[in-house]
């Protein structure tokens, strides 16, 4: 029983580290995309932060399985590097018990991902589209600044606002 907890701890630490790292990288990437719109005056900073948060929740469905895969690889490689895997085999610890530990943790991660898929992801999409609609509708009047060019990609035109 102690060995199972040790294996689970190894997997959980590697999984948590990789998922945190991948989530931070994706959040920074999303933040830079939305900050370009904020620099053009299309979004306010609070809208940028909310949109980045929603985009990060949406991406968890893809990022967590990748983090689980790399977490298992890291934990297996650590066990092999420190000869712990060899010591477990020498003591008679069967390989299928080691595999059931990883599969059990994988099932827990799968349940978490399915909860994100069915509950959090639709909520985040709804709020993100609603926020984008509000930002797009208030853009025309509230966010125009004098002495700036504004380009509209949907109808290929550029407008210069001399004064408001």
Backbone bond lengths (Angstrom), bond angles and torsions (degrees), N, CA, C in turn:
res aa  C-N    CA-C-N  psi(-1)  N-CA   C-N-CA  omega(-1)  CA-C   N-CA-C  phi
1 X - - - 1.453 - - 1.532 110.51 -
2 X 1.309 116.44 -36.99 1.457 120.35 179.53 1.525 111.09 -66.07
3 X 1.319 115.90 -36.44 1.460 120.69 179.31 1.528 111.62 -67.23
4 X 1.337 116.43 -36.15 1.465 119.67 177.87 1.531 111.00 -64.52
5 X 1.313 115.63 -43.35 1.467 119.14 177.70 1.517 111.51 -63.18
6 X 1.312 116.54 -37.83 1.469 120.54 177.59 1.528 110.73 -63.86
7 X 1.327 116.49 -45.47 1.463 120.12 178.83 1.529 111.29 -63.82
8 X 1.324 116.35 -43.00 1.468 119.70 177.67 1.521 111.79 -62.52
9 X 1.322 116.07 -39.40 1.461 119.24 178.37 1.523 110.69 -64.17
10 X 1.319 116.76 -41.66 1.466 120.29 178.43 1.529 111.50 -61.50
11 X 1.320 115.93 -44.46 1.466 120.16 178.74 1.520 110.21 -65.20
12 X 1.323 116.47 -45.83 1.462 120.48 -175.68 1.528 111.58 -64.53
13 X 1.319 117.27 -39.41 1.466 119.80 179.72 1.521 110.29 -66.58
14 X 1.331 116.84 -44.96 1.465 119.56 179.35 1.522 110.84 -65.76
15 X 1.340 117.32 -41.61 1.461 121.79 178.42 1.520 111.36 -62.66
16 X 1.321 117.30 -45.27 1.462 121.11 -179.92 1.523 111.08 -63.30
17 X 1.323 116.61 -43.21 1.464 120.01 -180.00 1.524 111.33 -63.47
18 X 1.322 116.84 -47.60 1.468 120.10 -177.83 1.524 110.55 -67.69
19 X 1.327 118.17 -41.70 1.466 119.55 -179.81 1.527 111.19 -66.36
20 X 1.325 117.56 -37.08 1.461 120.14 176.35 1.528 110.81 -65.20
21 X 1.319 116.27 -44.13 1.461 120.58 -179.61 1.529 111.79 -64.00
22 X 1.317 117.13 -46.15 1.462 121.01 -179.18 1.532 110.38 -67.26
23 X 1.317 117.14 -38.53 1.466 120.30 178.63 1.529 111.60 -65.70
24 X 1.310 116.77 -40.32 1.470 120.22 177.82 1.525 110.46 -64.00
25 X 1.312 116.95 -43.89 1.472 120.22 179.41 1.518 110.29 -61.98
26 X 1.337 117.79 -45.27 1.459 120.11 179.95 1.520 111.73 -66.72
27 X 1.324 117.67 -38.45 1.464 120.63 179.45 1.524 110.86 -64.66
28 X 1.310 117.15 -41.28 1.466 120.44 178.12 1.523 110.32 -65.00
29 X 1.326 116.81 -40.70 1.466 120.35 177.35 1.529 110.88 -62.07
30 X 1.321 117.86 -45.74 1.465 121.39 179.06 1.521 111.18 -65.08
31 X 1.312 115.93 -38.23 1.458 120.00 179.16 1.523 110.92 -62.45
32 X 1.324 117.66 -40.83 1.469 119.58 178.86 1.518 111.41 -66.07
33 X 1.325 118.07 -35.45 1.463 119.98 177.56 1.524 111.49 -64.83
34 X 1.321 116.27 -43.73 1.456 119.15 -179.36 1.522 112.15 -75.46
35 X 1.319 117.80 -27.61 1.468 119.39 177.73 1.519 112.38 -68.84
36 X 1.326 117.72 -27.14 1.470 118.96 174.68 1.518 110.62 -65.41
37 X 1.324 116.91 -37.64 1.473 119.64 175.18 1.524 110.81 -68.54
38 X 1.312 117.17 -35.16 1.464 120.06 178.02 1.521 110.80 -68.55
39 X 1.322 116.94 -35.20 1.461 119.77 178.38 1.528 111.15 -67.21
40 X 1.327 116.44 -30.76 1.463 120.41 177.14 1.517 112.25 -81.08
41 X 1.318 117.24 -4.30 1.452 120.81 179.24 1.517 113.28 87.83
42 X 1.305 118.19 10.68 1.463 120.97 -178.41 1.522 112.84 -82.26
43 X 1.321 117.25 -27.23 1.460 121.76 -177.53 1.521 110.57 -133.32
44 X 1.332 115.13 148.04 1.462 120.04 172.14 1.520 108.43 -87.74
45 X 1.320 116.80 166.32 1.466 120.73 -174.94 1.524 111.91 -66.49
46 X 1.328 118.64 -35.66 1.466 119.55 177.84 1.526 111.16 -67.51
47 X 1.327 116.92 -34.11 1.459 120.10 175.85 1.529 111.04 -69.04
48 X 1.312 116.43 -36.34 1.468 120.47 177.37 1.520 110.06 -62.68
49 X 1.313 117.82 -44.73 1.468 121.20 -179.50 1.525 111.47 -65.82
50 X 1.327 117.02 -41.60 1.462 119.95 178.55 1.524 111.31 -65.67
51 X 1.324 117.09 -44.43 1.460 120.64 179.30 1.532 111.42 -63.21
52 X 1.315 116.50 -38.51 1.467 120.17 177.26 1.525 110.84 -65.34
53 X 1.310 116.93 -39.89 1.466 120.97 177.50 1.526 110.88 -63.09
54 X 1.328 117.12 -46.58 1.462 120.58 179.70 1.523 111.39 -64.26
55 X 1.316 116.80 -40.36 1.464 120.69 179.40 1.532 110.83 -65.05
56 X 1.313 117.08 -36.32 1.469 120.58 177.91 1.522 111.76 -67.64
57 X 1.323 117.44 -37.84 1.463 120.53 176.71 1.526 110.09 -65.11
58 X 1.320 116.36 -41.23 1.463 120.47 179.50 1.523 110.51 -62.95
59 X 1.309 117.47 -37.78 1.462 121.56 -176.45 1.525 113.16 -76.25
60 X 1.322 118.57 -15.57 1.462 120.30 -178.75 1.522 112.58 -59.63
61 X 1.326 116.71 -29.59 1.458 120.84 179.96 1.529 111.61 -62.42
62 X 1.316 116.49 -29.87 1.468 121.01 179.10 1.530 110.95 -95.78
63 X 1.317 117.23 -35.37 1.461 120.49 -174.54 1.532 113.74 -73.49
64 X 1.319 117.31 -35.26 1.468 119.36 -177.45 1.533 113.45 -67.12
65 X 1.332 120.89 -41.60 1.474 117.76 175.11 1.524 113.02 -63.43
66 X 1.324 117.12 -36.04 1.467 120.24 176.60 1.526 109.79 -64.87
67 X 1.326 116.08 -42.25 1.466 120.17 178.51 1.521 111.04 -64.99
68 X 1.328 117.58 -37.41 1.464 120.09 177.35 1.526 110.74 -64.68
69 X 1.311 116.53 -43.41 1.462 120.49 179.86 1.530 110.80 -60.13
70 X 1.327 116.16 -49.54 1.462 118.73 -179.65 1.530 111.93 -70.51
71 X 1.321 117.72 -30.02 1.460 120.28 175.49 1.519 112.04 -64.29
72 X 1.340 116.47 -40.93 1.462 120.25 176.88 1.522 109.97 -66.34
73 X 1.328 117.07 -42.30 1.466 119.93 178.27 1.525 111.49 -61.00
74 X 1.312 116.69 -43.40 1.462 120.44 -179.50 1.525 110.76 -66.16
75 X 1.323 116.44 -43.34 1.471 117.89 -178.88 1.529 111.49 -68.29
76 X 1.341 117.75 -39.95 1.464 119.70 175.43 1.518 111.52 -62.63
77 X 1.319 116.34 -43.18 1.468 118.40 -178.75 1.527 111.35 -67.27
78 X 1.328 116.59 -34.41 1.467 119.41 177.17 1.525 111.17 -67.35
79 X 1.333 116.26 -41.71 1.462 119.51 176.75 1.522 111.03 -62.17
80 X 1.317 116.76 -40.41 1.457 120.57 -179.33 1.529 111.21 -71.48
81 X 1.333 116.73 -39.35 1.455 120.88 -176.83 1.536 111.47 -65.52
82 X 1.315 117.03 -37.75 1.467 121.01 -179.31 1.526 112.44 -93.18
83 X 1.312 116.63 11.44 1.472 123.44 178.15 1.525 112.87 59.73
84 X 1.310 117.92 22.79 1.454 120.95 177.59 1.523 110.49 -73.12
85 X 1.308 116.68 -34.65 1.464 121.23 177.90 1.521 110.16 -64.01
86 X 1.318 116.37 -41.33 1.463 121.15 177.97 1.533 110.77 -66.15
87 X 1.319 117.12 -39.72 1.468 121.05 178.95 1.526 110.85 -66.03
88 X 1.334 117.21 -39.21 1.467 119.87 177.69 1.523 110.64 -64.89
89 X 1.342 116.95 -41.29 1.465 120.32 178.40 1.523 110.77 -65.80
90 X 1.329 118.04 -37.37 1.467 121.75 179.72 1.524 111.51 -68.36
91 X 1.324 116.92 -30.66 1.467 120.65 179.04 1.524 112.52 -83.68
92 X 1.316 117.39 -2.30 1.457 120.51 177.25 1.512 114.48 92.80
93 X 1.324 118.33 15.46 1.462 121.18 177.00 1.528 108.38 -74.80
94 X 1.333 118.59 118.44 1.468 119.91 -174.43 1.536 112.29 -73.10
95 X 1.329 115.17 148.06 1.473 120.74 -178.91 1.519 112.27 -65.04
96 X 1.332 117.49 -34.18 1.462 118.53 -178.28 1.523 111.75 -68.27
97 X 1.309 118.54 -26.41 1.472 120.17 174.61 1.529 110.63 -71.17
98 X 1.319 115.71 -36.78 1.462 119.67 175.28 1.527 110.01 -63.73
99 X 1.324 116.11 -41.67 1.465 120.09 179.76 1.526 111.84 -67.77
100 X 1.330 117.90 -36.41 1.460 119.12 179.54 1.526 111.36 -67.25
101 X 1.310 117.01 -29.50 1.468 119.90 175.99 1.523 110.39 -64.71
102 X 1.330 116.08 -45.97 1.459 119.97 179.59 1.525 111.49 -68.82
103 X 1.311 116.76 -38.85 1.462 119.86 179.45 1.526 110.46 -67.46
104 X 1.323 117.23 -38.95 1.465 120.21 177.17 1.519 111.98 -62.30
105 X 1.324 116.20 -43.15 1.464 119.01 176.75 1.523 110.54 -65.71
106 X 1.333 116.49 -36.58 1.462 120.80 177.32 1.521 112.12 -63.83
107 X 1.329 117.11 -36.41 1.465 120.09 177.44 1.525 111.41 -67.59
108 X 1.319 116.40 -37.39 1.472 119.62 176.18 1.532 109.99 -63.37
109 X 1.325 116.50 -43.39 1.468 120.66 177.62 1.525 110.09 -63.81
110 X 1.339 117.78 -38.29 1.464 121.24 178.58 1.525 111.76 -64.10
111 X 1.325 117.17 -38.51 1.469 120.48 177.46 1.525 109.97 -66.01
112 X 1.319 117.35 -41.26 1.470 121.14 178.05 1.525 110.19 -63.15
113 X 1.326 116.83 -42.79 1.466 120.61 -179.69 1.522 110.71 -66.65
114 X 1.334 117.30 -38.56 1.466 118.65 178.15 1.521 111.48 -67.47
115 X 1.323 117.83 -35.15 1.468 120.44 175.41 1.520 110.47 -64.80
116 X 1.313 116.42 -39.55 1.465 119.79 176.63 1.521 110.09 -64.88
117 X 1.339 116.83 -40.94 1.461 121.33 -178.47 1.516 112.60 -64.55
118 X 1.316 116.26 -42.25 1.461 119.49 -173.76 1.519 114.23 -89.37
119 X 1.310 118.37 -22.57 1.465 119.89 -175.67 1.528 112.87 -116.28
120 X 1.315 117.43 -57.40 1.466 120.06 -172.65 1.524 113.38 -74.73
121 X 1.312 117.30 -39.84 1.465 120.18 -175.54 1.540 112.18 -64.28
122 X 1.347 120.18 -47.57 1.475 118.46 176.49 1.526 112.53 -62.27
123 X 1.324 116.61 -37.52 1.472 120.06 177.77 1.520 110.23 -62.22
124 X 1.337 116.99 -43.99 1.464 120.81 -179.21 1.521 111.13 -66.83
125 X 1.328 117.83 -41.23 1.467 120.32 177.08 1.518 111.46 -61.94
126 X 1.328 117.18 -44.07 1.460 120.87 179.33 1.519 111.18 -59.99
127 X 1.318 116.62 -48.34 1.467 120.02 -179.49 1.525 111.75 -66.96
128 X 1.333 117.64 -36.37 1.456 120.65 -179.40 1.528 110.67 -66.91
129 X 1.329 117.47 -45.57 1.462 119.89 178.93 1.523 111.60 -66.44
130 X 1.315 116.18 -37.47 1.469 119.38 177.47 1.531 111.02 -63.97
131 X 1.311 116.32 -43.58 1.464 120.63 179.03 1.519 111.58 -65.82
132 X 1.338 117.21 -38.92 1.463 120.20 176.96 1.524 111.45 -65.36
133 X 1.334 117.21 -38.14 1.467 120.10 177.49 1.517 111.66 -65.35
134 X 1.310 116.37 -41.85 1.469 119.96 177.49 1.524 110.52 -63.62
135 X 1.317 116.63 -43.47 1.465 120.46 -179.95 1.521 110.64 -65.23
136 X 1.326 117.61 -40.15 1.451 121.16 -179.34 1.527 111.49 -68.10
137 X 1.334 117.29 -38.04 1.459 120.09 -178.75 1.526 111.75 -74.30
138 X 1.324 117.66 -34.41 1.462 119.16 179.65 1.521 112.06 -85.17
139 X 1.318 116.80 -8.67 1.471 120.49 -178.29 1.523 111.52 -64.50
140 X 1.289 117.36 -42.40 1.460 121.26 -172.09 1.522 112.52 -60.24
141 X 1.286 118.15 -36.78 1.462 119.65 -173.39 1.521 112.41 -104.89
142 X 1.305 116.37 -51.67 1.462 121.46 -170.30 1.521 114.36 -76.41
143 X 1.303 118.33 -26.84 1.448 119.68 -169.05 1.519 114.82 -107.35
144 X 1.285 117.90 4.57 1.460 119.40 178.51 1.519 109.95 -73.82
145 X 1.319 115.17 137.72 1.453 121.31 177.86 1.517 108.94 -120.79
146 X 1.303 115.64 149.69 1.457 120.59 -179.40 1.526 110.80 -72.94
147 X 1.327 115.26 152.44 1.465 124.07 176.79 1.525 112.90 59.96
148 X 1.344 115.42 45.50 1.469 121.30 178.50 1.518 110.14 -139.74
149 X 1.328 115.21 151.54 1.461 122.23 173.67 1.523 108.63 -94.93
150 X 1.328 116.12 140.29 1.457 122.52 175.80 1.523 108.14 -128.15
151 X 1.322 116.14 124.76 1.462 119.70 180.00 1.516 109.87 -109.19
152 X 1.326 114.91 140.84 1.457 122.86 -179.65 1.518 107.92 -116.37
153 X 1.318 116.12 111.77 1.461 121.12 -173.96 1.521 112.45 -72.67
154 X 1.340 117.18 -30.95 1.462 118.76 -174.48 1.529 113.41 -67.31
155 X 1.329 118.20 -28.44 1.466 119.10 176.96 1.530 112.29 -125.67
156 X 1.321 117.48 18.90 1.478 124.20 173.10 1.525 113.21 50.67
157 X 1.314 116.37 55.94 1.460 119.85 176.22 1.518 109.87 -136.15
158 X 1.317 114.36 154.90 1.451 122.15 178.14 1.515 108.21 -127.92
159 X 1.351 115.73 136.22 1.450 121.46 -176.92 1.524 107.99 -123.00
160 X 1.337 115.19 138.13 1.455 120.58 175.43 1.523 107.97 -110.32
161 X 1.329 117.18 126.58 1.467 122.85 179.06 1.516 107.35 -101.21
162 X 1.324 115.86 111.00 1.458 119.92 -179.21 1.527 111.03 -77.89
163 X 1.338 116.60 -48.19 1.468 120.26 178.45 1.519 108.54 -151.66
164 X 1.327 113.72 157.87 1.471 118.87 -179.98 1.506 108.65 -111.21
